[in-house]
Amino acid sequence: MKLSGLFHGILVIVFVMSYTSLTSALTNFNVLNFGAKPNGVTDSTDGFLKAWDAACGSADSSFIYVPKGRYLVGAMAFKGQCKSPQIIIRIDGTIVAPLDYGVLGKSENWISFQGVTGVSITGAGAFDAKGPSLWTCKASNSNSCPSGATTLRFTNSNNVKIHGITSLNSQMFHIAINGCRNVHIQGVKIIAAGNSPNTDGIHVQLSTDVEIFSSTIKTGDDCISIGPGTKNLWIERVTCGPGHGISIGSLAKDLKEEGVQNVTVKNTTFSNTQNGLRIKSWARPSTGFVEGVRFTDSVMRNVQNPIVIDQNYCPHNENCPGQISGVKIKDITYTDIRGTSSTPIAIKFNCSAENPCTEVKLQNVNLTYLNKAAQSFCSNVVGKAFDLVQPNGCLEIMG
């Protein structure tokens, strides 16, 4: 999982070279040959599904090509198990959703992959979900608004790559990884308005061995949200803002819930976000836990809550359960975190009275507010501070 520096750069070059040589040896399926039209007006849903069926049914490794142009498509579900051992989908055009948000709004997903193995999505193309009209509906507090669709979802899939694509104006989540193993996301751009509701950039849950590299996320909710059952997640060189930061949780939605463990977040930048590095759980009983998290080398620029653990999470103070969080949080390390907070309290550890946060470590943390030292708030947390830590008012200071 620890791919970084020169080694990671070499790996990327090797992947590109092998990808280039592979495409010439693959069985090719151009969506234009299956009836898709690049005019942005003709419904091309059937053409994309037919191209998938042909590639999936091939005994050879397959290459689906989406040339430049605009392709209007509705909800599409691409399902395994495929005969083809590998399917590369190269998108150079823009896939656009219908203008009427209701067409997708009642679907859980716009484009979904279920039970697939060895699928790669790459290219300089984009998904444009046309989300603003649905966001406007939700902002009006109308009860008639549908929930909205996730733009791209992988479920119960293995050996997945998502490289270079852009996701614009998703109705709900942009990219969701659910029940997957061995997923590599790199060089993606995610763009939505800062006030767009529930438009998480990348959501990961019930998944193992997921890597997210070199991506830019501008959205109205969490840039990356990490749900229960996430293990061995590596995030590196991600820029976030606007958005709600990188969040583990919210947890404790259910009594029986899998834990989150072995998460590394490295070399990240947060600009004008609501939060920076956050762990959150509802105040209710749960079997969930968070363990083995490393937050390293992060820059905060005018962030409301740069470092926060909140086990009394309740947005807008509505329907708060008012109990005590059963989620156990331990072995959390913050190293080389620096920058500016837009509020006086830059570090907030609001942990559970019955399940205090333990083994929390701060090292080389320097956060300021209005060019002065920021403050910290700590409740039910046990840990240590090493070297320069500013602010610090609750952890044992070590030499």
N, C-alpha and C positions, 0 to 999 in steps of 0.2 A: 504493500500500500504506500510506502514512503518513497514515491517517485518525485524527485525534485532536482533542480539545478541542471548540471550538464547531462546527467544520466537521463533525466526526463526529456530534455531537448533532443537527445539522440534517439530516444524511443519514438518521439513524434516524427522525426525525419524518416525513421525506418518504417513507421506506419504509412506515411504518405507515399514513400517509394513502393512499398508492397501493395498499397491500394491502387496506385497507377498501373502496376504490372498486372494486378488481378483483374481489373476491369476489361482488359483485352482478352482475358481467358474465360470470362463469365458469359453465360447465356443472357442476352440483352432483351429487355422488355421496355419499350418506349410507350408512355401512356397515350401519346397521340395515335399510335396504331390500334388502340383499344377504344377509341371514340372520344377521348378527352379533348376539349377545345380551349386554346389559350387566349380566349377573348374576354374572360371575366364575366360573361353573361350566360353562356350555355352551361347547364348543369352537367358537370363532368364526373359526378359521383360514380356512376356505373362504370366509366372508363377506368378509374383508379381501382375499383374493386376487381374488375376483370384482369387488369395487369397484375394485381396481387395474386389472384387465383392461379394465373399462368406461372408466375415465378415460384409460388409456394409449391405447386405441383411438379415442378421440374426436378429431375434427379441431380442436376448440376447446380453449382453455385450460381446465383442469379443477380442481375443488375437491373433495377427499375429506374428509368430515367424520366425526370420531369423537366423538360426544357424551359427556357425563359418564356414568360407570358404570365397571364393571370388565369387561375383555374377556380371556378365557382364549384364548391362541393358542400354537401350536407354532412350529417353524421356518418362516419365510416368506422367499422370494426374489422380489423385485420386479424384473423385467427390462425393459430397453429393447430395441430402439429404439421409442419411442412416436410415434404420430401427433400427439398433443397436444404443443404447443410448450412448455407450462408446466403443472406439476401442483403445487398447494398442498395439503398434507396438514395439516389442523387437528386436533390431538389435545387434547380437553378431558377425556377419561377417562383411566383407568389400564389399560395393557396389561400383563397378568400372564402369567408363565410357569407351566407345570405344576409342581405340588409335587414330583414325582419328578424329581430333577436329571438322571437318566439319559435322559429324553425329549429334552432339548436337549444334554446333556453330550457326546454323540458327534458333534454337528453343529459345524461350524466357526463358524457364525453363527446367531444367533436371528432377527434381522431384517436382511436385506441388500438393497441396491440395486446392480444391476449394469448398466453401460452406459447410464445414464440422463442426460438433460440437462434442466436447468431445474426440478429438484425442490426444493421447500421443505417442511421439517417445522417446524411452529410450534404454539403453544398453551401452555396451562398444565398439560397432562397429564404423564404419567409412564410410564416403562417399569420394571416391577418383575420382575427376573429370578430372584428367589428363590434367590440364590446361597449363603446361609450353610450349607445342608446339604451342598453340594459342598465348601465350604471345610473343613468338619469332617471330611469323608472324606479330603481331602488331608492334613490335619493329623495324621491317624492313621497316615500313611505306608503306607496300603493300596495295593497294586498294582492294585486293581480300579477305582480312581476314573478316570472319563473326564477328558479335558483341560478340557472346558467350552467354552461358546460365547461369542463376542463379542456384546454386545447389539445394537449398531447399526453396520453397516459399509456404506460406499460404496466401490465398486470401479470404476475406469475410467469415471468420471462427471464431468460438467462443469456449472458454474453451479449449485452446490448451496448451500442455506441451511438451517441448523439453528438455530432461535431459541426460547429460553424453556423448553424441555422439561427434565424431570428424569429422570435414570437412577439407579435404585436397585439395589444389591446384584447387580451383574453377576457372572456366573460367571467370565468372563475380562475382556478389555478392555471398557470401556463404549462408546466411540465410536472407530471406526477409519476413517481416510481413506487409501485405497490407490490410487495411479495416477490421481489426480483433478486437475482444474484449476479454479481460481476457486471456492473454497469459503469460505463466511462462517459462522462459528459465533459466536453471541452469546447471553448471558444464560442459559446452561445451568447446571444444578445436577447435580453428580455425587456420589453418597453411597455409601460402603461402609466396612466396618470397617477400622481401621488394620492389622489382621493378615490381611486378605483377600489371598490370593496371586494375583499376576499380573493384578490388576484395574486396569491402567493407565486413567487417566481419558480422555484423548484421545491417540490414536496417529496420527501422520502419517508417511507414507513414499511415495517415488516420486511426489510431488505438487508442484504449482507454484501459487503465488498463493493461499495459504491464510491466512485471518485468524481469530483467536480473541480475542474481546472479552468483558469484563465477566462472567466466569464464576467459579463457586465449585466447587472440586474437593476432596473428602475421600475418600481411598481408601487401599488397602494397597500400592500400587506407585507408579510415576511418575504424577504429576498430568498431565503432558504428556510423551510420549516422541516423539522425532524420529528417524526412521529414515533409511537411505540414500536418496538421490535426492530429498531435500526441497530445494526452491528457493523463495525469496521467501516466507518464513513470517513473519507479524507476530502477536505475542502481546502483549496489553495489558489491564491491569486484571484480572488473574487472582489469586485467593486460593487458596492451596494448604496443605492440612494437615488431617488427617494424610496422609502419603504420602512418596514418595521424591524429591520435588522435580520440577523441569523438567530433563529429560535429553536431550541429543543422544547417541544410541546406545542400546544398545551397537552399536558398529561392528566391522568386521573379522571378522564371522561367516563371510564368504566371501572368497576370493582376489580375485575380480572383483566390485567393489562400487561403486555410484555414490556421488558425494560429497554433502555437505550444504553449502549456500551461501546467503548473504544471509538471515540469521535475525535478527530483532529481538525482544527480550523486554523489555517496558517496563512500569513501574508495577505490580509484583507484590509479594505479601506471602506469606511462608512462616512457618507457625506449627507448632512441634514436629514438624518433618519430619526425615527422615534426611539429606537433602541439600537444598541450595538450587538453585544454578545449576551443572549438571554436564555434562561431556563425557566419554564413556567408550568405550574400545575394548579388545577382547581383544588379548593379546600374540601376534599371529600376522601373517604377511604379508597385505597387502591393497592394492588400488589405490584405496581410499577416501580421502577427505579432508574436512576441515572448514575453511571459509574465509568470512570476512566475517560475523562474529557480533557483535551488539551487545547486551550486558546492561546495562540502564539503569534506575535508580530502583527498587531493590528493598529491602524491609524484611525482615530476618531476626529471628525471635523463637524463641530456644531451638532453633536448628538445629544438628544434629550436624556437618555439613560444608557451611558456607555457600557456599564457592566451591571447586570441585574439577574438575581435569582428571586423569583416570586412564587411562593407556594400558596398564595392567597389570590390567585389570578381570577379576576372577574371583570371583564371589559364593560365599561359604562356603568358599573355597579348595579347591573340588572340581573335578577334571578340568581343572586349569589347563594351558594349552598350553605355557607356559614358553618362548615364543619372544620376538621383538621386534616390536612393532606397526609395520606399514607405513603406517598412516593418517597423513597429513600434516595438521597442525593449525597454522593461521596466521591472523593478523589477527583476534584475539579481544579485545574491549574490555569492561571492566567499569567503569561510571561510576555514582557516587552509590549505592553499596551500603552499607547500614548496619544495625546491630542487634547481636544477641547470638548467640554460639556456645555450644552445650552441651558442647563438647570444647575442649581447649586449642588445637588447630590449626584455625584458621578458614579458612585458604587453603592448598590442597594442589594443587601442580602436579607430578604424577608422570608425566613425559613419556618418550617413546621415546628410547633412546640413539642409534639410527640415524636417527631422524626427530624431532629436538627440536621442541618447540612454539616458534614464532617470531612476532614482531610481537604479543606479548601486552601489553596496556596496562591499567594500573590507574589510576583517577582518582577522587579523593574517595571513598575506601573507609574505613569506620570500623566495625570489628567488635571486640567485646570478649568476654571470658570471665570470668565471676564478677566483674564490675565492674572488671576489669583488662584491659590490652592482651592480645589473643590472640597466637598464634604462627602462623608460616607454615612450610610445608615445600615445597622446590622442587628438582626434579631435571630437568635437560635442558630448561630453558626460557630463552628469550631475550626480553626485553621492557623496558618502561619504566614508571616510576611517576610520576604527576603530582599536585601539590598534596598534600593530606593523604591518606596511605595508611597504615592501621594495621589489621593488621600488614603489614610489608614486610621481607623479609630476603633477597630474591633478585633483584629487578629493579633496573635502573639508575634512580637517583633523578634526576629532571629538575627544574630550577628553575621 
